[in-house]
């Protein structure tokens, strides 16, 4: 039996939970679905640096200019100005005052503002270097108090559209619209039909499609794949931002060394101890992330090394002891035998943030009727060709607010007679089980393909190789997907190979180097690091 909601949200990070909280307060019947077994297992949880907040003396115009410049002047002006004007205040009015989330303060009890790369002002609030954890757990607690329905362990498979799924032949002649989604209950293997008058994709990014990433394993591009296959516009997919400083350690994976560490004095150095960022940008270690990532990668290639080093111990400018200010980084590195108060940290660039995504407007609406996209899965044009640090949490928060308001103000239910023609999921009569090793091998092949050929620096030949390889994997994966007994791994593999294809195709189509999308011509690197 199908359940009909007013709104269904895919994803339980800052965008998904904030939207659900706001919709619940508006009186709408909504539910959140997440494939993770824990509601808090999101990219938000792992965000360290902070979130841009309102500050006396700072102006929307100054913030907008910083976002515009960091995005290589390729962003959408309307989205940039909207976030700069309306976003920072929400940190106080919603996160602090309403949800009760605490941020670090200075000796006088005022917000402890810090800075990060490409910011012209110290406007970022944080909770030490556990900011995402504080935000995620605070929102989860608030959602629980409001009674928001959150279904963990449910993997989204497909969006339901009238043209493709309805058994009413007349729906083929109507404009396409979304009517819900099919989700897998991971624990039972049952595929559920979840009907909804509105669907919000807040499923996060694509980092786990790359060999090195700061993202959690769940970041496999699920929402982007579903929207793309349903006919929604996906744009700017070539702009994959790499964070320049992920911890390089054989036993500790996916750990981000926050950009705020460089904001408080840390310098990137090579294995001889020489600082090198001044050779790549007049902004030095605080250059935009795309420049710093390419510089680190370039030094690795020049010196034949698998990592570079980040020295905080000898250049720290903060007022608190390192082990307190950056307690998460200190404790994690110490577990791996690295004392950041005495020695530099081995770092490597890693896929971090997807600047592209499902095309959405300034209310979060996609190109498909009834479908919204917010957070990292969306592309409002805010980031242009490269994301300014500490805009991601704020983007998720603001567009959750804007989408919830738009849904409330424009809400009209889909006729129940139309929904009655949507069938339940049909499982093939004869399904087969696949060795998990086969699935893991195919996923690793996708990760290596994107890392090698559609990564920090790209070439025409490499991208053509990537397209051929991804097409081969897609053919094989889709063949056994249609025969397989579904589980989370198989669904993620299907989503992953689809999204990987979208990224590679976009990278091939865009022949100009800009921001995160760097095309190297004839082996020349001179144009990659503008003075």
N, C-alpha and C positions, 0 to 999 in steps of 0.2 A: 504494500500500500504506500503510495507516495505521500510525502508531507509537503505542504505548501507554506512557504514563509513569505513575509513581506520582502525581506532582504537576506541573502546569503553572502557571507564574506569568506574568501579563501585566504588564510594566513592570519597568524596571531602575534605579529610584531607590533611595533608602535603604530603603523598605519592601520592594520586590521583591527586591533583592540580599541584604538581611539575611535575609529569609525563606529564600531559596535556599541561602545559606551554612549556615544552621542546619539545614535539611532534609538537605542533603548530609552534614553532620556526623552526623546521626541515621541515615544509611545509606539514605535514600530516593532513588530515581531521579527527579530533577526537571530541568526545563528552564525557562529564562527566554526569553520572546519580547518583543521591542521593535520598534516600527515604525521607529525612528530608525536611521540608518546607523551611528551610533556608540553604543556602550553607555552612554557618559557623557552623552549629550544628553537630560537629564531636568530636571525642575523642581528637584531636589535640587542640581544643579550650580550653579544661579543663586541659591541661598539665601545671603544675606550675613551676617545678624545673628549667629546663633549657635544654641545648643541648651542647654536647661536641664540643669544637672548637679548632682550631689550636692555639698553644701557644709556644712561645719561651722557649726552655729548656725542653719541653716535647718531647717524642719520640714515634713513632708508636709502637716500641717494648714494651715500658712501658705500653701504653694503651692496647695493645694486651694481655699482661700478666694479666692486671687487669680484662679484659673481660673473659679471659680463667679461671682465678681463681674463679671469681664470678659465672661463669656458671658451677662450680664443675668439671672443666676439661673435660666436655662432649660436648663442642662445636665443630663446624667445623673449623679447623684451617684456611682453605682457606678464609672463609667468615670473620673470625675475623681479619686476617691480611689485607684483602682488605679494610674493614671499617676503621681500624686503620691508614692505609696508605693514603686512598683517601677521607675519609669522612670529617675529621675536617676542611680541607681547603674549602670545599663547603659552610660552614657557612658564610665565608667571601665573596667568589667569587659569590655565588648565592643569599643567603638570604640577605646579607648586601649590597653588591655592585650592584647587579642586581635588586633584588626585593625591595630594599630600606627599609628593616626591621631594626628597631633600637633596640639595646640591652643596658642594663645599663652599665654605665661607672664609673670609680673612679674619684677622685678629679683632676687627671691629664688628664682626657679624654680618658684613656685607657680602654679596656674591663674589666669589674668587674668580674674576674674569681672567682668562688666559688667551693666548693667540696661537695661530697655526699658520702654515704656509699660505702665502698670497693674501692674507688678511692685512688691511691697513690699520686695524684697531684691535685691541684686546676686548673681544665681545663674546667669548665662548665660556659658558658655564659648564661645570663638570662635577662629578662626584669622584674625586681623586682620579684614578684611571679605570674606574668601574662604572662609568656613566651609563652605558647601555644596560648593565645589570640592574642598576638602581631604577632606571626608567621602566624596563620590562617587568620587573617584579612589582613595582608600584602600580602599573596599569593592570596587571593580572589580579592584584588584590582589589583594586577599585572595581574592576569588571565583576569579580566575585560578589562584592557587596551589593552591586546593582542587579545581580541575578542574570547576567549575560550568559546565554547558552553557548558553551564551547565544547566542540566534539573533537577530542584528540584521537590520534591513530586512524584518521580517515584521509585517504589519498584521493585527490581530485583526478578524474580520468578525462572527461570531456565536458565541454559546455553543451547544453541542450539548446538547439535552435529550431525555430518553427519550420524553416525550409528543409532541414536535413532530417529531423526526427519525427515530426508530426505525421500521424496516419491520416490526417485530413488532407486530401489532395489539393484543396483550395489554398492551403498554406504555402504551397510552392509559388504562388502568384503574388503573395504579400511581400513587402519589404522584410529583409531578414531581421530577426530579433531574438534575444536570448531569453530563455524561459526557465533556466535552472542549470543543474549539472548532475552528472553521474559521479558517485564517489565510492571508493572501495573501503569497506571496514577491514582494516589490516588484520585484526584479530580473528575474524570469522571467515574472511574471503568473500563475504556477500557484497554485491554491488547494489547500492541504494540509489533510488531515483529521488533527487531533491529538487523540487520545483520552487520557483521563486519569482516574484514580480520584478525584482532587481537583483543583480549579481555584482559583487565588488571583488575584483582581483587585487589582492594585497599579498601576493605569494613570494615576494622578494626577488632576488637576482639570479645570476648564472655562474657565480664563481667556481662552483664545483665541476664545471665543464673544462677547467684548466688544471694542469698538473700541480701548479703551486697556487694556493689561494688562501685568503684569510677568512673565507666564508665557511659556515657550517656545512656538513654533508648534504643538508636538505636543499641547498641553493642550486637547483638543477633546471631552472628555467621553465617550471611547470605551467605557470600562468601564461607566460608568453607563448608557449607551444599551443596551449588550448585556444587562446585568442586568435593566434595566427591561423590555425587550422579551421577555425570557425569563420574566418574572413575579415577579422578586425585588422586595421592598419597597425603595423609595427615599424617604427622609424629609428634612425640613428643607431642601428644595431652594431655598426662597426666601432662605436666608441665604448670600448671596454677599458675602464680605468684600472691601472695596476698601482697598488700601494708599494712605495719603494722600500719599505722596511718591515718585512715579515721575518720572524725569528727563523734562522737557519739552524736546525738541530735534528739529529737523527731520531730522537725519541719524542720530540715535541712538535706537533704539526698544527698548522692553521692559527698560530698565535701572532697577533699583530703587535708590532712595536709602535705605539701611538705617535702620531705626528706632533702631538703636544710636547713630546720629549725634545724634538728639534726646536720647537717654539720656545723652550726654556734652556737652550744653549747647546744641545748635542750636535756634534759634527760628524759627517760621513768621512771616513778615512780608508785608505787602501791598506794592504797588508804590511806596508812599510811605515804606516802611521801618518801618511801624508793626506791632509784634507784636500779634496778635489773638486768640490761643487763650484767654487769660484771660477773654475775654468769653463763651466757650462752655462752659468747664468749670473747676471749682476746681483740677483737675489740670493745667491749662494745656497745654503742648506734650506732656506725657506722659499725656494722656487716652487712653482706649481708641481703637482704630483707627476704629471706626464713627463716633465723635464727631468725631475729627480730620478724617476724610474729608468728613463733611457740612459741617464748618466751612470747609474749604478750598473745597469746591464752592459753599457759600453766598456766600463772599467773591467768588469768581469771578463768580457771577450778579449780585451787588450792584454790582460795579465794572466789569462787562462785559469781563472779562479771560479769557484762555484758560489762564492759569496763575497761581500765586502763587510766593513765594520762600522758600527755606530758608537762613537765615543761620547758618553755622557759624564763619566767619572771625572774628567779633567776640565770640563767646560760648563758644568751646571750652574745656572744663575738663579734658581728658585730659592725661596725663603725657608721652606720645609726641608728636612732631610730627604734624600733621594728615596730611601726605603719607605718613607711615609707618603710622599707626594706621588710616587709611582709604585705603590705597594703591590699591585697586581703583577706588573712587569718584573719588579724585584723578586717576588716570591716565585713566579714561574721560572725565571731564568736561574734562580738559585737551585731549584729542583733539577735543572739540567747542568749544574756545576759551573754556572756563570755568575759572578758577583758584579753586578753593574755599577756598584759604588767604587770598584777598583779596576775593572777591565772593560774593554769595548765589547759590544754585542754583535755576533755574526748575523748579518741580515741579507735577504734576497728579495727582489721584487715579486709580488704575487697578485693574481687577479683579485680585485677588491670590490669594484662597484660598476654596475651596468648603467651607463649614461643614456642608453637607448631604452626601448621598451614599447609597450602598447600605447599608441598615440592617444593622448587624452587632453581635454581642454582644461580651462581654468576652474571648472567645476568637477573635474575627474571623469567626465563622460568620454567614452571611447567612440569609435566610428560605428559601433553596433548598438542598436536600440536596446535599452535596459542594462547595458554592460558598462560598469565603471572600472577604472584602473587607478590605483593610488600607490604611493611609495616607489620602491625600486623597480617593481614590475612595470611601472608606467613610464611614459616619456611626455612630459609637458613642455619640453624644451628648456627647462630651468637650467640644466647643466651645460647645454651646448655641446662642445667637443671635449669637455673635461670638467670634473666636479670640483668646486671649491670645498675645502675641508669643513666638516661640521655642518654642512647643509642637509645631509641625508636624513637625520632624525627630524629636523625641522620640516623638511619637505613632507615626510610621512605624516607628521602631526597636522600640518596645515591642510593638506589635501584630504585627510580624513574628515576634518572639520567642514571643508568646502563641499565634499561629496555628500556627507550626511545632511547638510543644509539643503543641497539641491534635491536630494531624494525626498526629503520631507516636504519641500515646497512644491514639487512637481509630481508627487506620488499619485498614481492611478493604477489600480490593479489590472492585471491581465484577466480577460473574461474566463471564468472557470470552465466554460464549455470548450474553450480552446485548449486549456491545459489538460482536459480529460482525454485528448487525443494523443498525448505523449506516452509512449509505451515504456514499460520497465526494460531494464537492460536484459539483452538476450545472450546468455552464455552458450558457446558452442557445445553441442552434444558430446563431442569427443575432444577433450583437452589433454595436453601433455605437460609434464613437469620438465623443466630444464635445469641442468646442473648450474648452481649459483656461480661456479667458477667461469662458465661461459659468459654470464652476464657481467661479471667483474672485469673479465678480459676485454669485452667490447667497450665498457665504460672507460677503462684505462686507455684504450686505443683512441677514443674520442678526446680524452684529456691531453694525450701526447700530441695528437694532430693539431689541436687548437694552440697548445703551448708552442710547438715548433714552428708552425706556419701562419698562425693568426694571433700572435702574441704581441710582445712589446714593440718589436720592429718587424715589418712585413715586407715581402717582395712579391712581385707578380707571379713568378714561378712557384713560390711557396704557397700562395693563395690558390693557384690552380691545382696544385697537388692536394691541398686541403679539401677543395670542392670535390675532387674525384674520390678521395678517401671517404669523406662523409657520405657521399652518395652511395658508395659501396656498403658502408655500415648500415645506412638507412634501409636499403633493400633487404639486407639479411635480418635486421632487427624487426622490421615490420612484418616480414614473412612469419617469423616465429611468434610475434606478438598476437597475431590472429589465431594461433593454435594453442597458445599458452594458457595455463591456469593462472589468472592474474594475481600478482602480489605487488607490493610497493616497488621492489627493485625493477621489475619489468616495466611498470608504468613510468618510473623515473627514466629508465633507459630510452623509452620511446620519446618522452618529452625532451630529453637531453639531446638526442640526435636531431630532432626537428629544430630545436633552438640553435644548435651548432650550425646547421645548414643556413639558417637565417643570418647568423653573424657572419659567416664566410661569404655568403652572397652579397651582403651589404658592403663588406670590406673590398670585394672585387669591384663592385659598382663604383665606389668612391676612389678615384685615382689620385686625389689630392691629399697630401699629408696635412693633418690638422689635429692638434691636441692628442687625444689617446690613440688616434689612428695614424700611425707613422709608417709611411711607405718608403722604403729605402731603394734608391735607384742606382744601379750599376755599382753597388758596394760603397757609395759615397755616404759619409756620415756628417758632412760639414753642415748640411742644412737642418739637422735634427735638433740643434741646440741654439736657437736664435739668441743673439747678444741682447 
